[in-house]
Amino acid sequence: MRRPILAAATLAVILTLSGCGGSGDSGAGAGASAAADGPMPAGAMPANWKATDACTILDKAVVAQVLKVPVPQTSVALVHEPGTADAGTSECSYLGEDGAAVATLMARWSPINDNTPDSIALAKSTMNETMKGFGAGTVEDVPGLGKAAFVAPSLGQLSVYLDDARMVIITPSKVPDGAKARDVAIELARKLAP
């Protein structure tokens, strides 16, 4: 049951955030906005924090150390180049020796600094309602991580709003014996590239 809840919770946060792009399109999708606006000029996204390659934001060696399992490779997917009014995104899957994901990190950077208190509250509320709908508890605030952070403890899915433009969703699918997924996600978040 964990995988359908996780997918629904992630989708709920992503859809909530996509509504905060400021592009004025009502459901045409991020791709339509990017095509109309064109790509962002080179260097607009922070060079040391490339949301379109989430695997550069959290090194696989760090993930391996925290999860206490080998992580020989990563795979980046769901890449969306930013436009002038819509966010750049990607998702990194950290793969174990058997090729299965041991953790994922979704990264987002917005050129319009749309991680406002209202958009964060809406994303948290949407995630909370999704969790309740599946009978999977409620989200908890995590102080001391960026501008705002909250976790779905039953899933270990952590959403961190680092500042007005950057955010990540971290989900460990494998945790060391005796550890809680929420605590592992928080530890990984503390090791993100600056």
Backbone torsions as a table, in degrees:
resi	resn	phi	psi	omega
1	MET	NA	-23.2	-175.5
2	ARG	-61.1	-40.6	-175.7
3	ARG	-63.8	-46.4	178.6
4	PRO	-64.0	-36.3	178.6
5	ILE	-67.0	-44.0	180.0
6	LEU	-60.3	-46.3	179.3
7	ALA	-62.0	-44.0	-179.7
8	ALA	-65.6	-40.6	-179.5
9	ALA	-66.5	-43.9	178.2
10	THR	-63.4	-45.7	179.3
11	LEU	-60.5	-40.0	179.8
12	ALA	-60.8	-44.7	179.8
13	VAL	-67.9	-43.6	-179.2
14	ILE	-63.6	-43.2	179.3
15	LEU	-65.7	-37.3	177.2
16	THR	-63.5	-44.5	179.9
17	LEU	-67.3	-36.1	-178.5
18	SER	-65.9	-23.9	176.3
19	GLY	-76.1	-7.8	-178.0
20	CYS	-103.0	19.8	-174.8
21	GLY	-78.2	-16.9	177.6
22	GLY	74.8	9.5	-175.5
23	SER	-81.2	-13.2	177.3
24	GLY	84.5	-8.8	177.5
25	ASP	-81.7	137.3	-177.0
26	SER	-103.4	75.1	175.8
27	GLY	98.6	4.7	179.1
28	ALA	-69.7	-17.2	176.3
29	GLY	97.6	155.3	-176.9
30	ALA	-63.9	-35.5	-178.7
31	GLY	-62.5	-38.7	179.5
32	ALA	-64.4	-41.3	179.7
33	SER	-66.8	-41.5	-179.0
34	ALA	-64.0	-40.2	-179.5
35	ALA	-65.2	-39.8	-178.8
36	ALA	-71.8	-38.3	-175.6
37	ASP	-87.0	-22.2	-174.6
38	GLY	79.9	167.1	-179.2
39	PRO	-72.1	159.0	176.4
40	MET	-67.7	149.1	175.9
41	PRO	-62.7	151.3	-179.8
42	ALA	-55.7	138.4	177.8
43	GLY	87.5	-4.1	-179.7
44	ALA	-68.8	-40.9	176.7
45	MET	-80.4	140.3	179.7
46	PRO	-54.1	129.9	-177.3
47	ALA	-63.4	-31.6	-178.4
48	ASN	-91.4	7.1	-179.8
49	TRP	-149.2	80.0	-172.8
50	LYS	-93.5	100.5	-177.7
51	ALA	-62.9	-22.1	179.1
52	THR	-82.6	-0.3	171.8
53	ASP	-141.3	76.0	-175.6
54	ALA	-56.0	-24.7	-179.2
55	CYS	-67.1	-17.6	177.3
56	THR	-84.7	-12.2	-176.1
57	ILE	-85.6	-29.0	178.4
58	LEU	-138.3	109.8	-174.8
59	ASP	-66.3	141.9	-179.3
60	LYS	-62.4	-30.1	178.0
61	ALA	-66.0	-35.9	177.2
62	VAL	-67.5	-44.5	178.3
63	VAL	-60.1	-44.2	179.1
64	ALA	-60.4	-42.2	180.0
65	GLN	-63.9	-46.1	-178.0
66	VAL	-68.7	-43.3	-177.8
67	LEU	-81.3	-14.1	-179.8
68	LYS	61.9	37.6	175.0
69	VAL	-140.4	151.9	175.2
70	PRO	-63.9	140.4	175.6
71	VAL	-129.6	81.9	-173.9
72	PRO	-73.1	-18.9	-178.6
73	GLN	-153.2	165.5	176.0
74	THR	-129.4	165.2	176.8
75	SER	-142.6	126.1	178.7
76	VAL	-101.9	139.7	-178.5
77	ALA	-149.2	178.7	177.6
78	LEU	53.7	39.8	-178.4
79	VAL	-78.4	130.2	174.1
80	HIS	-133.1	117.0	177.2
81	GLU	-71.5	139.8	-178.9
82	PRO	-72.6	150.4	170.6
83	GLY	-106.5	-167.6	-179.7
84	THR	-72.6	-20.1	-178.3
85	ALA	-133.6	9.6	176.2
86	ASP	-132.8	155.7	-169.1
87	ALA	-78.9	153.2	169.4
88	GLY	-91.7	137.7	-177.4
89	THR	-143.4	162.8	167.9
90	SER	-167.9	168.2	176.4
91	GLU	-131.4	130.7	176.6
92	CYS	-104.9	129.0	171.6
93	SER	-103.7	126.0	176.8
94	TYR	-94.5	117.8	-169.6
95	LEU	-103.9	134.6	176.5
96	GLY	-79.0	-177.4	-178.2
97	GLU	-60.4	-28.9	179.6
98	ASP	-85.6	1.4	179.1
99	GLY	87.9	-5.2	179.0
100	ALA	-84.8	146.8	179.8
101	ALA	-68.1	131.7	174.5
102	VAL	-101.9	-14.7	176.3
103	ALA	-166.9	156.9	172.9
104	THR	-132.5	153.2	175.9
105	LEU	-136.5	118.7	174.5
106	MET	-99.7	128.9	179.8
107	ALA	-116.6	146.8	179.7
108	ARG	-142.5	135.7	173.0
109	TRP	-131.7	130.8	-178.5
110	SER	-111.9	130.6	178.0
111	PRO	-73.6	-10.3	-177.4
112	ILE	-112.8	16.1	175.7
113	ASN	48.5	58.1	-174.8
114	ASP	-96.5	14.2	173.2
115	ASN	-82.0	67.2	-179.5
116	THR	-84.3	161.7	175.8
117	PRO	-55.1	-37.7	179.8
118	ASP	-67.4	-42.8	-179.0
119	SER	-69.5	-35.0	176.9
120	ILE	-66.3	-44.1	178.7
121	ALA	-62.0	-39.0	178.7
122	LEU	-65.7	-43.5	178.4
123	ALA	-62.5	-42.2	179.1
124	LYS	-64.4	-44.1	179.3
125	SER	-62.7	-42.7	179.0
126	THR	-63.1	-44.4	177.5
127	MET	-62.3	-42.2	179.8
128	ASN	-61.2	-45.3	179.7
129	GLU	-65.5	-38.4	177.2
130	THR	-62.1	-45.7	179.6
131	MET	-61.6	-45.9	179.2
132	LYS	-61.2	-40.0	-179.3
133	GLY	-60.7	-30.4	178.2
134	PHE	-94.9	2.8	-178.2
135	GLY	65.4	32.8	-175.1
136	ALA	-108.7	26.9	177.9
137	GLY	84.4	-160.6	-178.8
138	THR	-129.9	166.2	179.2
139	VAL	-81.1	156.6	178.8
140	GLU	-124.8	140.3	173.1
141	ASP	-68.6	147.0	175.9
142	VAL	-123.1	102.3	-179.4
143	PRO	-72.7	155.0	173.6
144	GLY	85.8	6.6	177.2
145	LEU	-117.8	102.5	175.0
146	GLY	61.8	-153.8	-179.6
147	LYS	-69.7	-38.9	178.8
148	ALA	-163.9	152.7	177.1
149	ALA	-155.0	145.6	173.6
150	PHE	-147.1	153.0	-175.6
151	VAL	-129.7	145.0	169.8
152	ALA	-95.4	96.8	-171.3
153	PRO	-56.9	-37.0	-177.6
154	SER	-68.6	-20.4	178.7
155	LEU	-106.7	-22.6	-173.2
156	GLY	77.2	11.2	-178.5
157	GLN	-82.3	121.6	-175.1
158	LEU	-115.5	126.0	174.5
159	SER	-106.1	124.9	-178.4
160	VAL	-125.4	123.1	175.0
161	TYR	-98.5	98.9	-172.7
162	LEU	-68.0	-37.1	178.9
163	ASP	-162.9	-159.5	-177.0
164	ASP	-70.2	-20.8	-173.9
165	ALA	-114.5	-26.4	-171.5
166	ARG	-112.1	141.1	173.4
167	MET	-151.5	158.0	177.4
168	VAL	-138.7	156.0	168.8
169	ILE	-124.2	120.7	-178.3
170	ILE	-112.6	130.7	179.6
171	THR	-136.9	104.3	173.0
172	PRO	-78.3	132.2	176.5
173	SER	-103.6	-7.7	174.2
174	LYS	-133.6	134.1	178.7
175	VAL	-131.0	153.0	177.4
176	PRO	-60.9	152.5	178.4
177	ASP	-52.7	132.8	177.3
178	GLY	83.2	-7.2	-179.3
179	ALA	-92.0	157.8	175.1
180	LYS	-101.4	139.3	-178.2
181	ALA	-57.6	-38.9	180.0
182	ARG	-60.6	-41.4	-178.9
183	ASP	-69.5	-37.5	177.7
184	VAL	-65.5	-43.2	178.5
185	ALA	-61.0	-41.5	179.1
186	ILE	-65.1	-41.4	177.9
187	GLU	-62.2	-42.5	177.3
188	LEU	-62.6	-40.6	179.5
189	ALA	-61.7	-34.4	179.4
190	ARG	-70.5	-12.6	-177.9
191	LYS	-105.9	9.4	178.9
192	LEU	-62.8	151.1	172.7
193	ALA	-58.9	147.1	-177.2
194	PRO	-64.1	NA	NA
